[in-house]
Amino acid sequence: MAGWTSTVVIVTAVGAVQLLALGILGEYVGRLYAASQARPSYYVAYDSEEEQRAP
C-alpha cells in the first residue's frame, strides 16, 4: 500500500479547492440574484405626458 497517504492528501486537496470554488461561485450568484430583486422590471426614462401637463 505504498503511496496511499499521498493519494488521500491529493484527493482531499482537490476536493477542498472544488468546495472553495463552489462557495465563491455561490456567493457571486447569490449577490447577483439579490441585486436583481431590488431593481424594477422596467425603467421609464422619458415621460411624454410631463410636457403636456406643464403650463
PyMOL Python script that loads the backbone (N, CA, C, O; Angstrom):
from pymol import cmd

cmd.read_pdbstr("""\
ATOM      1  N   MET A   1       0.818  -1.185   0.000  1.00  0.00           N
ATOM      2  CA  MET A   1       0.000   0.000   0.000  1.00  0.00           C
ATOM      3  C   MET A   1       0.867   1.256   0.000  1.00  0.00           C
ATOM      4  O   MET A   1       0.573   2.232   0.691  1.00  0.00           O
ATOM      5  N   ALA A   2       1.903   1.214  -0.761  1.00  0.00           N
ATOM      6  CA  ALA A   2       2.777   2.377  -0.846  1.00  0.00           C
ATOM      7  C   ALA A   2       2.088   3.481  -1.638  1.00  0.00           C
ATOM      8  O   ALA A   2       1.467   3.212  -2.667  1.00  0.00           O
ATOM      9  N   GLY A   3       2.193   4.711  -1.171  1.00  0.00           N
ATOM     10  CA  GLY A   3       1.600   5.847  -1.866  1.00  0.00           C
ATOM     11  C   GLY A   3       0.168   6.139  -1.470  1.00  0.00           C
ATOM     12  O   GLY A   3      -0.446   7.052  -2.021  1.00  0.00           O
ATOM     13  N   TRP A   4      -0.377   5.388  -0.532  1.00  0.00           N
ATOM     14  CA  TRP A   4      -1.771   5.591  -0.120  1.00  0.00           C
ATOM     15  C   TRP A   4      -1.960   6.942   0.542  1.00  0.00           C
ATOM     16  O   TRP A   4      -2.954   7.620   0.284  1.00  0.00           O
ATOM     17  N   THR A   5      -1.047   7.336   1.370  1.00  0.00           N
ATOM     18  CA  THR A   5      -1.160   8.609   2.087  1.00  0.00           C
ATOM     19  C   THR A   5      -1.118   9.781   1.128  1.00  0.00           C
ATOM     20  O   THR A   5      -1.922  10.706   1.246  1.00  0.00           O
ATOM     21  N   SER A   6      -0.196   9.759   0.183  1.00  0.00           N
ATOM     22  CA  SER A   6      -0.102  10.867  -0.773  1.00  0.00           C
ATOM     23  C   SER A   6      -1.345  10.934  -1.658  1.00  0.00           C
ATOM     24  O   SER A   6      -1.768  12.026  -2.039  1.00  0.00           O
ATOM     25  N   THR A   7      -1.927   9.805  -1.985  1.00  0.00           N
ATOM     26  CA  THR A   7      -3.146   9.794  -2.794  1.00  0.00           C
ATOM     27  C   THR A   7      -4.305  10.422  -2.020  1.00  0.00           C
ATOM     28  O   THR A   7      -5.060  11.217  -2.581  1.00  0.00           O
ATOM     29  N   VAL A   8      -4.452  10.083  -0.768  1.00  0.00           N
ATOM     30  CA  VAL A   8      -5.514  10.650   0.057  1.00  0.00           C
ATOM     31  C   VAL A   8      -5.316  12.148   0.221  1.00  0.00           C
ATOM     32  O   VAL A   8      -6.288  12.902   0.163  1.00  0.00           O
ATOM     33  N   VAL A   9      -4.094  12.594   0.423  1.00  0.00           N
ATOM     34  CA  VAL A   9      -3.810  14.019   0.577  1.00  0.00           C
ATOM     35  C   VAL A   9      -4.145  14.772  -0.706  1.00  0.00           C
ATOM     36  O   VAL A   9      -4.729  15.854  -0.645  1.00  0.00           O
ATOM     37  N   ILE A  10      -3.792  14.230  -1.848  1.00  0.00           N
ATOM     38  CA  ILE A  10      -4.067  14.891  -3.131  1.00  0.00           C
ATOM     39  C   ILE A  10      -5.570  14.962  -3.395  1.00  0.00           C
ATOM     40  O   ILE A  10      -6.080  16.002  -3.813  1.00  0.00           O
ATOM     41  N   VAL A  11      -6.274  13.865  -3.153  1.00  0.00           N
ATOM     42  CA  VAL A  11      -7.727  13.848  -3.363  1.00  0.00           C
ATOM     43  C   VAL A  11      -8.415  14.827  -2.419  1.00  0.00           C
ATOM     44  O   VAL A  11      -9.350  15.520  -2.820  1.00  0.00           O
ATOM     45  N   THR A  12      -7.964  14.889  -1.175  1.00  0.00           N
ATOM     46  CA  THR A  12      -8.539  15.828  -0.211  1.00  0.00           C
ATOM     47  C   THR A  12      -8.263  17.271  -0.616  1.00  0.00           C
ATOM     48  O   THR A  12      -9.140  18.125  -0.487  1.00  0.00           O
ATOM     49  N   ALA A  13      -7.065  17.551  -1.099  1.00  0.00           N
ATOM     50  CA  ALA A  13      -6.712  18.906  -1.519  1.00  0.00           C
ATOM     51  C   ALA A  13      -7.542  19.335  -2.725  1.00  0.00           C
ATOM     52  O   ALA A  13      -8.025  20.466  -2.776  1.00  0.00           O
ATOM     53  N   VAL A  14      -7.707  18.446  -3.687  1.00  0.00           N
ATOM     54  CA  VAL A  14      -8.523  18.767  -4.867  1.00  0.00           C
ATOM     55  C   VAL A  14      -9.975  18.994  -4.456  1.00  0.00           C
ATOM     56  O   VAL A  14     -10.624  19.909  -4.963  1.00  0.00           O
ATOM     57  N   GLY A  15     -10.484  18.183  -3.555  1.00  0.00           N
ATOM     58  CA  GLY A  15     -11.854  18.365  -3.068  1.00  0.00           C
ATOM     59  C   GLY A  15     -12.022  19.687  -2.338  1.00  0.00           C
ATOM     60  O   GLY A  15     -13.052  20.347  -2.473  1.00  0.00           O
ATOM     61  N   ALA A  16     -11.020  20.076  -1.567  1.00  0.00           N
ATOM     62  CA  ALA A  16     -11.085  21.351  -0.853  1.00  0.00           C
ATOM     63  C   ALA A  16     -11.097  22.521  -1.826  1.00  0.00           C
ATOM     64  O   ALA A  16     -11.833  23.487  -1.623  1.00  0.00           O
ATOM     65  N   VAL A  17     -10.300  22.447  -2.867  1.00  0.00           N
ATOM     66  CA  VAL A  17     -10.270  23.509  -3.879  1.00  0.00           C
ATOM     67  C   VAL A  17     -11.614  23.579  -4.600  1.00  0.00           C
ATOM     68  O   VAL A  17     -12.108  24.673  -4.873  1.00  0.00           O
ATOM     69  N   GLN A  18     -12.203  22.449  -4.906  1.00  0.00           N
ATOM     70  CA  GLN A  18     -13.511  22.426  -5.561  1.00  0.00           C
ATOM     71  C   GLN A  18     -14.588  23.036  -4.670  1.00  0.00           C
ATOM     72  O   GLN A  18     -15.416  23.811  -5.148  1.00  0.00           O
ATOM     73  N   LEU A  19     -14.589  22.703  -3.401  1.00  0.00           N
ATOM     74  CA  LEU A  19     -15.575  23.276  -2.481  1.00  0.00           C
ATOM     75  C   LEU A  19     -15.377  24.780  -2.326  1.00  0.00           C
ATOM     76  O   LEU A  19     -16.358  25.519  -2.242  1.00  0.00           O
ATOM     77  N   LEU A  20     -14.156  25.240  -2.286  1.00  0.00           N
ATOM     78  CA  LEU A  20     -13.873  26.672  -2.195  1.00  0.00           C
ATOM     79  C   LEU A  20     -14.381  27.392  -3.445  1.00  0.00           C
ATOM     80  O   LEU A  20     -15.018  28.441  -3.343  1.00  0.00           O
ATOM     81  N   ALA A  21     -14.102  26.831  -4.619  1.00  0.00           N
ATOM     82  CA  ALA A  21     -14.567  27.441  -5.865  1.00  0.00           C
ATOM     83  C   ALA A  21     -16.095  27.458  -5.923  1.00  0.00           C
ATOM     84  O   ALA A  21     -16.682  28.442  -6.375  1.00  0.00           O
ATOM     85  N   LEU A  22     -16.736  26.398  -5.480  1.00  0.00           N
ATOM     86  CA  LEU A  22     -18.192  26.341  -5.469  1.00  0.00           C
ATOM     87  C   LEU A  22     -18.772  27.372  -4.503  1.00  0.00           C
ATOM     88  O   LEU A  22     -19.798  27.987  -4.793  1.00  0.00           O
ATOM     89  N   GLY A  23     -18.130  27.558  -3.374  1.00  0.00           N
ATOM     90  CA  GLY A  23     -18.583  28.571  -2.421  1.00  0.00           C
ATOM     91  C   GLY A  23     -18.455  29.979  -2.971  1.00  0.00           C
ATOM     92  O   GLY A  23     -19.355  30.798  -2.781  1.00  0.00           O
ATOM     93  N   ILE A  24     -17.352  30.277  -3.651  1.00  0.00           N
ATOM     94  CA  ILE A  24     -17.162  31.598  -4.252  1.00  0.00           C
ATOM     95  C   ILE A  24     -18.195  31.827  -5.344  1.00  0.00           C
ATOM     96  O   ILE A  24     -18.774  32.910  -5.432  1.00  0.00           O
ATOM     97  N   LEU A  25     -18.431  30.826  -6.169  1.00  0.00           N
ATOM     98  CA  LEU A  25     -19.431  30.934  -7.228  1.00  0.00           C
ATOM     99  C   LEU A  25     -20.832  31.116  -6.644  1.00  0.00           C
ATOM    100  O   LEU A  25     -21.628  31.893  -7.172  1.00  0.00           O
ATOM    101  N   GLY A  26     -21.133  30.410  -5.567  1.00  0.00           N
ATOM    102  CA  GLY A  26     -22.429  30.556  -4.914  1.00  0.00           C
ATOM    103  C   GLY A  26     -22.636  31.946  -4.341  1.00  0.00           C
ATOM    104  O   GLY A  26     -23.729  32.502  -4.445  1.00  0.00           O
ATOM    105  N   GLU A  27     -21.608  32.509  -3.741  1.00  0.00           N
ATOM    106  CA  GLU A  27     -21.700  33.884  -3.231  1.00  0.00           C
ATOM    107  C   GLU A  27     -21.956  34.866  -4.367  1.00  0.00           C
ATOM    108  O   GLU A  27     -22.774  35.776  -4.235  1.00  0.00           O
ATOM    109  N   TYR A  28     -21.261  34.681  -5.472  1.00  0.00           N
ATOM    110  CA  TYR A  28     -21.408  35.573  -6.629  1.00  0.00           C
ATOM    111  C   TYR A  28     -22.829  35.507  -7.191  1.00  0.00           C
ATOM    112  O   TYR A  28     -23.452  36.542  -7.432  1.00  0.00           O
ATOM    113  N   VAL A  29     -23.334  34.309  -7.398  1.00  0.00           N
ATOM    114  CA  VAL A  29     -24.683  34.146  -7.942  1.00  0.00           C
ATOM    115  C   VAL A  29     -25.730  34.657  -6.950  1.00  0.00           C
ATOM    116  O   VAL A  29     -26.708  35.284  -7.355  1.00  0.00           O
ATOM    117  N   GLY A  30     -25.536  34.400  -5.679  1.00  0.00           N
ATOM    118  CA  GLY A  30     -26.473  34.879  -4.661  1.00  0.00           C
ATOM    119  C   GLY A  30     -26.533  36.395  -4.599  1.00  0.00           C
ATOM    120  O   GLY A  30     -27.614  36.967  -4.460  1.00  0.00           O
ATOM    121  N   ARG A  31     -25.396  37.047  -4.699  1.00  0.00           N
ATOM    122  CA  ARG A  31     -25.381  38.510  -4.673  1.00  0.00           C
ATOM    123  C   ARG A  31     -25.979  39.088  -5.944  1.00  0.00           C
ATOM    124  O   ARG A  31     -26.654  40.117  -5.893  1.00  0.00           O
ATOM    125  N   LEU A  32     -25.746  38.450  -7.083  1.00  0.00           N
ATOM    126  CA  LEU A  32     -26.379  38.902  -8.333  1.00  0.00           C
ATOM    127  C   LEU A  32     -27.897  38.771  -8.237  1.00  0.00           C
ATOM    128  O   LEU A  32     -28.626  39.665  -8.667  1.00  0.00           O
ATOM    129  N   TYR A  33     -28.367  37.674  -7.680  1.00  0.00           N
ATOM    130  CA  TYR A  33     -29.803  37.465  -7.536  1.00  0.00           C
ATOM    131  C   TYR A  33     -30.416  38.504  -6.599  1.00  0.00           C
ATOM    132  O   TYR A  33     -31.472  39.065  -6.895  1.00  0.00           O
ATOM    133  N   ALA A  34     -29.759  38.757  -5.478  1.00  0.00           N
ATOM    134  CA  ALA A  34     -30.269  39.739  -4.527  1.00  0.00           C
ATOM    135  C   ALA A  34     -30.281  41.143  -5.134  1.00  0.00           C
ATOM    136  O   ALA A  34     -31.206  41.918  -4.890  1.00  0.00           O
ATOM    137  N   ALA A  35     -29.268  41.465  -5.914  1.00  0.00           N
ATOM    138  CA  ALA A  35     -29.211  42.781  -6.544  1.00  0.00           C
ATOM    139  C   ALA A  35     -30.296  42.927  -7.603  1.00  0.00           C
ATOM    140  O   ALA A  35     -30.841  44.016  -7.782  1.00  0.00           O
ATOM    141  N   SER A  36     -30.611  41.861  -8.296  1.00  0.00           N
ATOM    142  CA  SER A  36     -31.634  41.945  -9.340  1.00  0.00           C
ATOM    143  C   SER A  36     -33.037  42.055  -8.740  1.00  0.00           C
ATOM    144  O   SER A  36     -33.944  42.547  -9.411  1.00  0.00           O
ATOM    145  N   GLN A  37     -33.238  41.614  -7.503  1.00  0.00           N
ATOM    146  CA  GLN A  37     -34.543  41.703  -6.866  1.00  0.00           C
ATOM    147  C   GLN A  37     -34.889  43.137  -6.478  1.00  0.00           C
ATOM    148  O   GLN A  37     -36.066  43.479  -6.367  1.00  0.00           O
ATOM    149  N   ALA A  38     -33.891  43.968  -6.274  1.00  0.00           N
ATOM    150  CA  ALA A  38     -34.126  45.342  -5.837  1.00  0.00           C
ATOM    151  C   ALA A  38     -34.416  46.282  -7.001  1.00  0.00           C
ATOM    152  O   ALA A  38     -34.763  47.442  -6.780  1.00  0.00           O
ATOM    153  N   ARG A  39     -34.282  45.810  -8.219  1.00  0.00           N
ATOM    154  CA  ARG A  39     -34.462  46.665  -9.384  1.00  0.00           C
ATOM    155  C   ARG A  39     -35.875  46.525  -9.936  1.00  0.00           C
ATOM    156  O   ARG A  39     -36.476  45.455  -9.851  1.00  0.00           O
ATOM    157  N   PRO A  40     -36.402  47.606 -10.500  1.00  0.00           N
ATOM    158  CA  PRO A  40     -37.731  47.496 -11.122  1.00  0.00           C
ATOM    159  C   PRO A  40     -37.649  46.670 -12.410  1.00  0.00           C
ATOM    160  O   PRO A  40     -36.577  46.516 -12.995  1.00  0.00           O
ATOM    161  N   SER A  41     -38.794  46.146 -12.837  1.00  0.00           N
ATOM    162  CA  SER A  41     -38.784  45.321 -14.045  1.00  0.00           C
ATOM    163  C   SER A  41     -38.566  46.152 -15.303  1.00  0.00           C
ATOM    164  O   SER A  41     -38.134  45.629 -16.331  1.00  0.00           O
ATOM    165  N   TYR A  42     -38.868  47.460 -15.221  1.00  0.00           N
ATOM    166  CA  TYR A  42     -38.558  48.345 -16.338  1.00  0.00           C
ATOM    167  C   TYR A  42     -38.298  49.739 -15.797  1.00  0.00           C
ATOM    168  O   TYR A  42     -38.633  50.046 -14.653  1.00  0.00           O
ATOM    169  N   TYR A  43     -37.701  50.574 -16.624  1.00  0.00           N
ATOM    170  CA  TYR A  43     -37.338  51.919 -16.220  1.00  0.00           C
ATOM    171  C   TYR A  43     -37.865  52.896 -17.260  1.00  0.00           C
ATOM    172  O   TYR A  43     -37.600  52.737 -18.452  1.00  0.00           O
ATOM    173  N   VAL A  44     -38.604  53.896 -16.823  1.00  0.00           N
ATOM    174  CA  VAL A  44     -39.146  54.901 -17.730  1.00  0.00           C
ATOM    175  C   VAL A  44     -38.175  56.076 -17.743  1.00  0.00           C
ATOM    176  O   VAL A  44     -38.034  56.793 -16.753  1.00  0.00           O
ATOM    177  N   ALA A  45     -37.513  56.260 -18.872  1.00  0.00           N
ATOM    178  CA  ALA A  45     -36.517  57.315 -18.967  1.00  0.00           C
ATOM    179  C   ALA A  45     -37.130  58.642 -19.386  1.00  0.00           C
ATOM    180  O   ALA A  45     -36.557  59.700 -19.128  1.00  0.00           O
ATOM    181  N   TYR A  46     -38.293  58.594 -20.033  1.00  0.00           N
ATOM    182  CA  TYR A  46     -38.882  59.810 -20.559  1.00  0.00           C
ATOM    183  C   TYR A  46     -40.392  59.700 -20.442  1.00  0.00           C
ATOM    184  O   TYR A  46     -40.975  58.694 -20.847  1.00  0.00           O
ATOM    185  N   ASP A  47     -41.024  60.715 -19.897  1.00  0.00           N
ATOM    186  CA  ASP A  47     -42.474  60.729 -19.744  1.00  0.00           C
ATOM    187  C   ASP A  47     -43.040  61.806 -20.657  1.00  0.00           C
ATOM    188  O   ASP A  47     -42.858  62.995 -20.397  1.00  0.00           O
ATOM    189  N   SER A  48     -43.722  61.404 -21.720  1.00  0.00           N
ATOM    190  CA  SER A  48     -44.238  62.370 -22.690  1.00  0.00           C
ATOM    191  C   SER A  48     -45.402  63.170 -22.117  1.00  0.00           C
ATOM    192  O   SER A  48     -45.664  64.279 -22.581  1.00  0.00           O
ATOM    193  N   GLU A  49     -46.096  62.644 -21.134  1.00  0.00           N
ATOM    194  CA  GLU A  49     -47.209  63.369 -20.534  1.00  0.00           C
ATOM    195  C   GLU A  49     -46.742  64.510 -19.635  1.00  0.00           C
ATOM    196  O   GLU A  49     -47.507  65.427 -19.336  1.00  0.00           O
ATOM    197  N   GLU A  50     -45.494  64.450 -19.212  1.00  0.00           N
ATOM    198  CA  GLU A  50     -44.958  65.504 -18.354  1.00  0.00           C
ATOM    199  C   GLU A  50     -44.953  66.856 -19.088  1.00  0.00           C
ATOM    200  O   GLU A  50     -45.231  67.887 -18.476  1.00  0.00           O
ATOM    201  N   GLU A  51     -44.643  66.859 -20.377  1.00  0.00           N
ATOM    202  CA  GLU A  51     -44.626  68.094 -21.152  1.00  0.00           C
ATOM    203  C   GLU A  51     -46.031  68.643 -21.358  1.00  0.00           C
ATOM    204  O   GLU A  51     -46.219  69.859 -21.395  1.00  0.00           O
ATOM    205  N   GLN A  52     -47.008  67.773 -21.491  1.00  0.00           N
ATOM    206  CA  GLN A  52     -48.382  68.215 -21.721  1.00  0.00           C
ATOM    207  C   GLN A  52     -48.966  68.853 -20.465  1.00  0.00           C
ATOM    208  O   GLN A  52     -49.812  69.741 -20.580  1.00  0.00           O
ATOM    209  N   ARG A  53     -48.551  68.439 -19.281  1.00  0.00           N
ATOM    210  CA  ARG A  53     -49.067  68.994 -18.034  1.00  0.00           C
ATOM    211  C   ARG A  53     -48.479  70.361 -17.715  1.00  0.00           C
ATOM    212  O   ARG A  53     -49.076  71.124 -16.956  1.00  0.00           O
ATOM    213  N   ALA A  54     -47.328  70.681 -18.278  1.00  0.00           N
ATOM    214  CA  ALA A  54     -46.665  71.961 -17.971  1.00  0.00           C
ATOM    215  C   ALA A  54     -47.477  73.126 -18.572  1.00  0.00           C
ATOM    216  O   ALA A  54     -47.927  73.028 -19.713  1.00  0.00           O
ATOM    217  N   PRO A  55     -47.668  74.210 -17.832  1.00  0.00           N
ATOM    218  CA  PRO A  55     -48.463  75.348 -18.356  1.00  0.00           C
ATOM    219  C   PRO A  55     -47.714  76.153 -19.390  1.00  0.00           C
ATOM    220  O   PRO A  55     -48.246  77.130 -19.917  1.00  0.00           O
TER     221      PRO A  55
END
""", "prot")
cmd.dss("prot")
cmd.show_as("cartoon", "prot")
cmd.util.cbc("prot")
cmd.orient("prot")
